[in-house]
Amino acid sequence: MARVSLLSPDDLPDADRQLIWRRGNLYRALANSPEFAATFATYGFWLNTRSSLSKRIQELVILKVASIHGSRFEWSAHVGISLSNKILSEIEVKAISEGAEQSVESISRIEQVLLAIVDKKLNSKIVDDADVQYVIRDRGQKFFVEFAGLVGMYTGLAHLIDLLAIDVAFDELDWDQRFPLSNYSDKCQQQLEGE
């Protein structure tokens, strides 16, 4: 159960009602601070619609972040987006859940390197400079900055959702049940604790 009220549009002044139009419980919780919700939505909207990252790369990265952090909310929402819009395949989603994306042929070399960077950054905190240089040579510095921004945003979002204790939205429970997070996030945590 969420630690803050999940507001409805009727709970807000007319000027703020548009804040609760998507993503169910997340924006219902964030609407407790309309200014924060609006700013957060602007950052996310820009990354999702204006950045140089393809929808496919965005979804791969978001799912990787969600799997490492064990964020069921992010995971369910983006499994639904990825599969409903045919951005990713079920095999790719399952592989990310298990930390086995390197074995999936449909995940390109650049995508695998990006996912390896996310994995290394969020698990060991040490990123391989050769991987970074590979991405910059292949896609450019602008792309890498936007990729880093996406990783940062969804890492922060995973912690925000956890701190606010926001549950998976009712309309995303089916995705959560059909494609549950494996124990990959537990394995990552055990690796961190063992260091």
C-alpha positions as CSV (number, residue, x, y, z in Angstrom):
1,M,0.0,0.0,0.0
2,A,1.3,3.4,-1.0
3,R,2.8,5.6,1.8
4,V,1.1,8.7,0.3
5,S,-2.4,9.3,-0.9
6,L,-3.2,8.1,-4.5
7,L,-5.1,11.1,-5.6
8,S,-7.7,11.3,-8.3
9,P,-8.2,14.3,-10.6
10,D,-11.1,15.4,-8.4
11,D,-8.7,15.8,-5.5
12,L,-6.7,18.5,-7.4
13,P,-7.4,22.1,-8.4
14,D,-8.5,22.4,-12.0
15,A,-5.0,23.6,-13.1
16,D,-3.3,20.4,-11.9
17,R,-5.9,17.8,-13.0
18,Q,-4.0,17.0,-16.2
19,L,-1.2,15.5,-14.0
20,I,-3.2,12.4,-13.5
21,W,-3.8,11.2,-17.0
22,R,-1.3,8.3,-17.4
23,R,0.7,5.7,-15.6
24,G,-1.9,5.0,-13.0
25,N,-0.6,4.9,-9.5
26,L,2.7,6.7,-10.1
27,Y,1.2,10.0,-11.1
28,R,-1.6,9.6,-8.6
29,A,1.1,9.5,-5.9
30,L,3.3,12.2,-7.4
31,A,0.3,14.6,-7.7
32,N,0.7,15.2,-3.9
33,S,3.4,17.6,-5.1
34,P,2.0,19.0,-8.4
35,E,5.2,21.0,-9.2
36,F,7.4,17.9,-8.8
37,A,5.0,15.8,-10.8
38,A,4.9,18.3,-13.7
39,T,8.7,18.6,-13.7
40,F,9.2,14.9,-13.5
41,A,6.7,14.3,-16.3
42,T,8.6,16.8,-18.5
43,Y,11.9,15.1,-18.1
44,G,10.4,11.7,-18.8
45,F,8.4,12.9,-21.8
46,W,11.5,14.5,-23.3
47,L,13.6,11.3,-22.9
48,N,10.8,9.1,-24.3
49,T,9.9,11.3,-27.3
50,R,12.8,13.7,-28.2
51,S,16.0,11.8,-27.3
52,S,18.1,10.1,-29.9
53,L,17.4,6.7,-28.2
54,S,15.2,4.4,-30.2
55,K,12.1,3.0,-28.5
56,R,13.7,-0.4,-28.6
57,I,16.8,0.8,-26.8
58,Q,14.7,2.7,-24.2
59,E,12.7,-0.4,-23.4
60,L,15.7,-2.7,-23.2
61,V,17.4,-0.3,-20.8
62,I,14.4,0.4,-18.7
63,L,13.7,-3.3,-18.3
64,K,17.3,-3.9,-17.4
65,V,17.2,-1.2,-14.7
66,A,13.9,-2.6,-13.4
67,S,15.2,-6.1,-13.3
68,I,18.4,-5.2,-11.4
69,H,16.5,-3.1,-8.9
70,G,13.6,-5.6,-8.6
71,S,11.1,-2.9,-9.4
72,R,7.9,-4.8,-10.1
73,F,6.1,-1.5,-10.9
74,E,8.6,-0.4,-13.6
75,W,9.0,-4.0,-14.9
76,S,5.2,-4.6,-15.3
77,A,4.6,-1.2,-16.9
78,H,7.4,-1.6,-19.5
79,V,6.8,-5.3,-20.2
80,G,3.3,-4.2,-21.2
81,I,4.6,-1.3,-23.3
82,S,7.3,-3.5,-24.9
83,L,5.1,-6.4,-25.8
84,S,1.9,-4.6,-26.6
85,N,3.7,-2.4,-29.1
86,K,5.9,-5.2,-30.5
87,I,9.0,-3.4,-29.5
88,L,10.6,-6.5,-27.8
89,S,9.8,-10.2,-28.1
90,E,8.8,-12.4,-25.2
91,I,12.2,-14.2,-25.5
92,E,14.0,-10.9,-25.1
93,V,11.9,-9.9,-22.1
94,K,12.5,-13.2,-20.4
95,A,16.2,-13.1,-21.1
96,I,16.5,-9.6,-19.5
97,S,14.6,-10.9,-16.5
98,E,17.1,-13.7,-16.1
99,G,20.2,-11.6,-16.9
100,A,20.8,-13.7,-19.9
101,E,20.4,-11.2,-22.7
102,Q,23.9,-11.8,-24.0
103,S,22.7,-15.2,-25.3
104,V,19.8,-13.8,-27.4
105,E,20.7,-13.4,-31.1
106,S,18.1,-10.7,-31.7
107,I,19.7,-8.3,-29.3
108,S,22.4,-6.5,-31.3
109,R,26.0,-5.9,-30.3
110,I,25.4,-2.3,-29.5
111,E,22.3,-3.2,-27.4
112,Q,24.3,-5.9,-25.6
113,V,27.1,-3.4,-24.8
114,L,24.5,-0.9,-23.5
115,L,22.9,-3.5,-21.3
116,A,26.4,-4.6,-20.0
117,I,27.1,-1.0,-19.1
118,V,23.8,-0.8,-17.1
119,D,24.6,-4.1,-15.4
120,K,28.1,-3.1,-14.4
121,K,27.1,0.4,-13.3
122,L,24.2,-0.7,-11.1
123,N,25.9,-3.9,-9.7
124,S,29.6,-3.3,-9.4
125,K,29.6,0.5,-9.9
126,I,32.5,0.1,-12.3
127,V,31.9,0.7,-16.0
128,D,34.3,-0.6,-18.6
129,D,35.8,2.4,-20.5
130,A,36.2,0.2,-23.6
131,D,32.4,-0.3,-23.6
132,V,31.8,3.4,-23.2
133,Q,34.2,4.2,-26.1
134,Y,32.5,1.6,-28.3
135,V,29.1,3.2,-27.7
136,I,30.5,6.7,-28.3
137,R,32.3,5.7,-31.5
138,D,29.1,3.9,-32.8
139,R,26.5,6.4,-31.7
140,G,28.2,9.6,-30.6
141,Q,28.5,11.6,-27.3
142,K,25.0,13.0,-27.5
143,F,23.5,9.5,-27.6
144,F,25.7,8.4,-24.6
145,V,24.6,11.4,-22.5
146,E,21.0,10.6,-23.2
147,F,21.5,6.9,-22.5
148,A,23.1,7.9,-19.2
149,G,20.2,10.2,-18.5
150,L,17.7,7.3,-19.1
151,V,19.6,5.0,-16.8
152,G,19.8,7.7,-14.1
153,M,16.1,8.6,-14.4
154,Y,14.8,5.0,-14.2
155,T,17.3,4.1,-11.4
156,G,16.0,7.1,-9.5
157,L,12.4,6.2,-10.4
158,A,12.9,2.6,-9.0
159,H,14.0,4.1,-5.7
160,L,11.2,6.7,-5.7
161,I,8.6,4.0,-6.3
162,D,10.1,1.8,-3.6
163,L,10.3,4.7,-1.1
164,L,6.6,5.7,-1.8
165,A,5.6,2.0,-1.8
166,I,3.6,2.3,-5.0
167,D,1.9,-0.9,-6.0
168,V,1.7,-2.3,-9.5
169,A,-1.3,-0.8,-11.3
170,F,-4.4,-3.0,-11.5
171,D,-4.3,-2.9,-15.3
172,E,-0.7,-4.1,-15.3
173,L,-1.1,-7.0,-13.0
174,D,-1.5,-9.4,-15.9
175,W,1.9,-8.5,-17.2
176,D,3.4,-8.9,-13.7
177,Q,1.9,-12.4,-13.5
178,R,2.7,-13.5,-17.1
179,F,6.3,-12.2,-17.0
180,P,7.4,-12.2,-13.3
181,L,10.7,-10.8,-12.5
182,S,13.0,-13.8,-11.9
183,N,15.4,-13.9,-9.0
184,Y,17.9,-12.0,-11.1
185,S,17.6,-8.9,-8.9
186,D,18.2,-11.1,-5.8
187,K,21.4,-12.5,-7.5
188,C,22.6,-9.0,-8.1
189,Q,21.9,-8.0,-4.5
190,Q,23.8,-11.1,-3.3
191,Q,26.8,-10.1,-5.5
192,L,26.8,-6.6,-4.1
193,E,26.6,-7.9,-0.5
194,G,29.5,-10.4,-1.2
195,E,31.9,-7.6,-2.3
